[in-house]
């Protein structure tokens, strides 16, 4: 076999390579995980090669003496199965995704590209953002916030968390948990989102997982620290007062149409669409890019008969927390009433109102239960 050119090789070298070969994973033969055949030509050696062994985690990661228990949980996680998205598509179409070949193929192409595996969180960048090793071939117990977590969750969560919207909103701040000189100290995603949360089966909604963090987990001691908390604790989701504007999107038409219009920054408070999972009365809502004809581009002819049964303004938890926001700013003698309660019944107001549904009239029925009445808060009554 002639020697390979440098560009034909995958080199595992340097300090990161030494660390890998000294690890338990480095002690394995390459073919133990990646398959292929020993010797012969490059083509012969790559016969049956497995690029990402953890696509089949039971065989690659869950063997006896390895990560068996974690794998059994992680195989049902939302990252591996995209179960939440799959459930919403099935619910709106009244057809399980796997029951229709066009629906299944469209989901695989347009949605499942965000599916990830053990290796794409612990070895490489996810394939949907180009792949590539993060630290040589080393297996990192804690994923890289930049190269793995926000490589996927970047345009919304990552940009919000790191305050990347200053060009659109002057004065936009990064999340207080990211501020390195604060008492909270520059937190990584895993400081709140544990391995147990990521690995455990999450069912049809990420808010259903028991390990998902809540602000109160760390901040229960401030429940009566000021008049605003005393008045609103448990009634309002914390993000209602402490989030900045965040990314929203309108109708998407895959595979070729894409978003109907560019994403935009706004802020809306509405009634809680998930009271069985979160017990607040009012929460922050994000507009999601769904339309009645979203799945037509997949060749699916069944439509969305249950479209009006599921909101397009959905419960959300922006990662852009500030102590002082447009709703908590009482400087210059301004009261909470003026800053928030008296927000106008316009599309620019803080609350999701009838006028917002009038702008998207085809979504009125789906979202009507979650709008708040027109007029100042004190006039709403019961």
N, C-alpha and C positions, 0 to 999 in steps of 0.2 A: 504494500500500500504506500503510495507516495506521500511525503510529508504534507500536512495541511498548511495553507497560508494563514497568517495571523487573523485575517478577517473571517476565516472559516471556523475559528475556534471559540469556545466559551471558556474563558479563563477564570479560574477561581484562585486568586493569588493575593499577595500582599498581606498586611496584618489581618484584614477581614477574612481572607482565605485561610490563614493559619488558625484564626479563631474558629472558623467553621470546621476544619478538619480535626480540631481538638475537641469538638463537641460530640454529643451522642449521635446527632444526625450525620455528622461528617464521618463517623466510623462505619456507616453503612456503605455498601457498594452502590454506585449510581443506578445500576439496573434494578436494585431492590425497589426503588421508587419510580424510576422513569422508564423501565422496560428497555426495549432495544435488544441488540445482539452483540456479543463480544467479537472483536477482530473483523478482518475483511475490510471492504471499502466503507467509505463514509455512508453511502446509501444503504449498504447492508446493515451497518451498525445501527442505523436509525430506523430500521424496519420495526414497526410497532411501537415507536417512541411515544411516550405520554408526556405532553408538554406540562400539564398541570395535574400531577397525581391526586391532589386533594379534591378534584372533581368527583372522585369516588372515595370519600374520606374513610369509610369503613375499611377499605383495603389498604389505603396508604397511611392514614394517621391513627386509625382506631384498632390496630393490631394488639394482640396480647402483650401486656407490659408497656404499652404506649399510652395513647390518649383516649382509651375506649369510652369512658364515661362522658368526657367532654364531647366527643364526636356524636354520641347518641343524642345528646341535647342539641348540639349545633346543627345537625341535619334537619331539624325542624325550625331553625331560626329564620327570621324574616330576611336576613341577608342571603341565606343560602337558597331559600325557596321563593322569595318575594311573595310570601303568602298574603300579606295585606293588600298589595296591588292586585294580585290574582283574584282575591275575594271580591274586591270592588268591581273589577271588570265582569266577573261572573254575576254579581248581584245586579248591576245596571242592565246587562244584556239578558238576564233571566236564563243564562245558559252557562254551565260550568265551562271554563276555558278549554279543558281537555276534551270536551264533547264535540267540538266543532273544529275541523282541520284548519279552516281559515283563521278562526279566532286563536287557535293554538299557535299557528305559524306567525301571525301578527304579534302575539304576545312575546314569542321567542325573539323576534327581530327588534321590536320597538321597546319592549319593557325588560326582557330578561338579560339584556346587555349589561344591566346594573347588578345582576346576580354576582355574588363573589364567593370565594372559597377560602379554606383555611390558609392556603399559601398566599393568596392575594391580600390577606391581612397581616400575615406574620413573616413573609419572605420578600415578596415583590409588590410593586404598585399594581393596583387592579388592572386587568386587561382593558376595561372600558375606558381607561385614561392612558393607554399605551404600554402598560406593563413596565418591566425593568426592575432589576434587583435594587433593594434599598440599602443593604449593608452587605455587599457581596452575596454569598449564598447563605448567610447566617439567618437562623431562625430567631426572631425577636419576640419575646413573650409579650411585650407592650408594643402595639403598632405605632408607627410614626404618625403624629397628628397631621403633618403637612403632606407626607408622601402616601399615606394610606387613608386616614379618616377623612380629611378635607379634600383629598384628591377626588373623592366621589361626592362628598357633601360640601362642595366648595362654593358654588354660585349663590347658595342661600346661606347655609349654616356657617361655612368658613368665612365668607366675606362679611357677614354680619358680626361674627365673633371677633374678627380682627379689624373691624371698623373700616372696611374698604369702600364705603359709599360716600366718602367726603366730596367727591366730584359732583355728585347728584344732590346731596344735602349738606351744605356748609355746616360745620360743627358736629357732624356725625361722629360718634365716639365708638371705640371698640368696647366690647363687653367688659364690665368691671372685673369679672373673673379672669380676664386675660391681662389686666394691667399689672405688670410685674412689681411696681412699687406700691401696690395697695396691700392692705392687710390680707387680702385673699390670695395674692401672689401668683399671677401668670399660670393659671391652671390648664392642664392637658385634658383632652376629652375624657380620658379614663379616670380622672379624678371624680367625675360624676357618673359616667357610663361604665359600669364594671364589666369584667369578663363574664360574670354570671348573667348579666342582662343581655350581652351580645350573643352568648352561646345558647341560652335557653330558648325553647320554642315559644314564639310570641303570638301564635294564633293569627287571627284576622285583623288585628289592630295593635300597633306598637304600644298604645296606652294600656293595653290589657296585661302586659307583662308585670309581674309583681315586683321585679327588681328595678323597674324604670324609676329614675330619681324624681323627686319632687322638691321644690324650693324649701318646703317645710322640714325636710330631712335635716338641713343644716341651720335653718333660720327660725325654728319654732320658738326660740327665746325672745323674738321681737314681736310676738303676737299682740302684746299690749304696750309696746314701747312708745307709741304716739297715738294721737286721737284718730288718725286715719286708719291705722291698723285695728284699733279697737272697734271702729265702726264697720270696717269692711272685711276683716279676717274671716276666711271661710266662705264668704259670699262672692268675692271677686278672685279670679285667678291672679296670682302675683304679677303675671306679665301684663295685665290690664293697666297697671300703674307704672310698671318699671321697664317696659320694652320701648324701643325706638321703632321707626318705620322698618318694614321688611319686604322682601320680594314676594310679589304675587304674579300670577300668570293667567291668561285667558285661553280660550278654546284651542286645542291642539288637534291636528288632522294628519296623523302619520299615514303612510311612511314618507310622503314627499312634501306635504303641506306645511308641517311644523306648526309653531305657534301662530295664532291668528294675528297677534300683535306682540311687540316686545314686552318683556317682563317690566314691572313697574313697582316703585316703592310706595307703600301706603300703610295705613293702620286702621283696623276696624275691630270694634268690640261688639259682641252679640251674645245672645242667649246660648247656653252650653248645649251642643248637640250630643255630648257624651256623658250625660248625668250618671249613667250606670258605671262609668269608669272614673270620673272625676266629679266631685260633689260641689263644684262651684255653680253659682247661678249665672254669672257672666264671665266670658273668657275672650281671648283674642282669637280671631278667625282669619284664615288665609284663603284667598281664592285660588282654586286649583284648575288646571287646564283641561277641562272635560267639556264636551258638547254632545248633542244628540247624535251627530254624524261622525264622531271621533273614530269609530271602528269601521266606517265604510271603506276607508282606504286599505283595509286589510282584506277586502273581498268578502267581509262578513255581511250577510243580508238580513240578519235577524233584528237589527236596530237596537234601541235601548228602551224596551217597554217599561222598565222600572226607573227611568231617568228622574222622574219627579219624586222618588222616594228617598233619595240620598242627596244631602246638601253639596253644593259646589263651594260654599264658604265653610271651611272645615276647621275644627279645633287645631290650634297650633301653639308651639312654644318657641318663639324666636330666641336666638342666642345673641342678644344684643342688650343685655341688662344694664341699666343705669339707675342710680339712686334718684337722680333728678331728671325728669322727662317733661314733655309738654303737658302732662297731666298732673305731675307732682310739684311743678314749679310755682311756688307761692311768693317769689321775690317781689319787692315793690308793693307789698301789701295785698297782692292778688290772692284771692281765696281759692280753695279747692273747687268751690262752686263755679267760679269764673273759668278756671283752667280746664275743668273736665265736665262737670254736671251741666253746664250751659252750652256744651258743644252744639253747633247749629245742625239742623236737620237738612244738611246738604251732602253732596258726595265728598266734600272736603272735611266733613265732621268726623269725629272719632267713632261714632256709633254706626252700626249697620242699620240703615233705615229703609223705608219703603222706596225712597228715591233711588237708592242703590240698585234695588231690584228692577225699578223702572228702566234703568240704563241697560239691564240685561234681562229683558222681559221674558225670555224663554226659560229663565231659571227661577222665576218668581215662586212657582209652586214648590220647588225643591227647598227653597230657603226661607219661605214665609214664617215658619215656626221660630226662626232664630233672630229675626229683626227686633229692634226695640222701638217703642212708640215714639212718634214725633214729640217735640217739645222738651223743655228742661226735665232733668231726672225727677225733681220733686213733684212734677205733675203727672207722673206715670201711674200713680196709685198702685193697687195690687195687681 
